[in-house]
């Protein structure tokens, strides 16, 4: 589709003009989100119309005007073409997700990762998703595994509202449990020693919340799926760098663990990577300092 788009654009843009346009864009439901720069801004309308020509099901094109930032991981979006809206329904892995792309963080690029985790969840497991957003990881786990319960925490009121709607849309009420609030507070009050598996899909906060993730695990141990951003220049391994950082932290917390798997989820910028580690914690009893940092 990228090739089709560039072929379409090449009909009325020169190679020099094409060079300053981002090759990739996100499709969330019937909304496409493009990235623009000062140089490419004057071509945004042409890019939007070309995308809608290539993808008949795209009804709206928005331009990303800022990086993802803030506690809610939001980005500034500007209407470019089509229907002026920010709410859509996205289909993924047999599930439906209602989302407002302006008020909630949502990345269609995590499709493989969401299913990868879901396939690991065993029968009867209890899962705690510390940063659930609109419920994508949680609902896909409910749909594609026999987990007993998936506790889904998020502090963003808009994301929480859409999560509740998505639980109803996918008929997983009673298995996916929505919990509104900051993950640390919710776990300390309600989910101590509750989980066989903990998800931490918020790279900006995962490292600081590691002690909290441990607190959510059952004392017999379990799994933590840890996400982080890492910078790595030539000849550096971003996965190894994250492993060393996490291993040092867990050793200080006095737990026994192994990290059998890590992968680069995606590239997020020049020499920047999103990395996931699957961390296996052994039985740790009551070693964790619950106020640890």
C-alpha positions, 0 to 999 in steps of 0.5 A: 500500500505504501508503494501504491501511495507513492505511485499515486503521489508521483503523478503530481509531485516531483522526486524532490517533493516526495523525499520530504514526505513521511512514507508511513502513516497509521490507520485506526479504523477509518481514520488515517494519521499522517506525520508532517514537517514544515517542509511537507505541510504544504503537501498534506492535502495532496497526501490525504486525498491520495490515501483516501484514493488508495484506501476506500475505507479511509474516511478521515485524514488527520495530521500529527502535529506533536510527538506523543507526550504527557501522562496520557501519551497523547499527540496533537492532531489536526484535521486535514481531509474527509469527515471531521471526526476523531472517534472510530471503531478499529478491528483487530484480531477478531475484536472491536475497539472504539477509540477517540484518537485525540483523547486516547493513546492507540497504536495499530503497530502493536498488533503482533505484540498484542497477539504474541502476549495473548498466545502465552496466557495459560488456562485459568491465569489471572492477568493484571494490565497496569496501563490498559488504555482502551483495553486492547491487550486485555480484550485480545487476551480475553478473546484468544486465551482461557484466562480467568480474569484480566484486571485492566487499569488506566488513569485516563478518564477518556481511555477508561470510558472507551475501555468500558465500552469496548468490554461491552462491544466484545462481550468480555464483561466479567472477565476483563475488569476495568479499574480506574486510577493510577496503577500503583495505587490500584495494585496496593489497595486491591491487587496485591499478590493477585496475578500470574502475569503482569503487563507493563505496556507503557514504556515511559513508566515501566522502570519506575513501576517495577516494584509495583508489578512485583507486588501484583504477582502471586508469591509463587511467581509468574511473568512480567511483560516489560516495555521500555524505550532504549537508545542504541547507536551502531554496535550497541544492542538495545535489547541487551541494554534494557536487560542489564538495566532491568536485571540490576533493578531486580537484583537490588529488589532481592528476587530470583528471575530469568529473562528468556526472551526480548525483542525490538517491538519497533523503531521509534526514532533515529537510534531509538527503539521500543523493547519488550522483555518477558521476565520470569519471576520465581517464588519470592514469598514476601521479600519485596519492599512494597514501598520500593522504588 
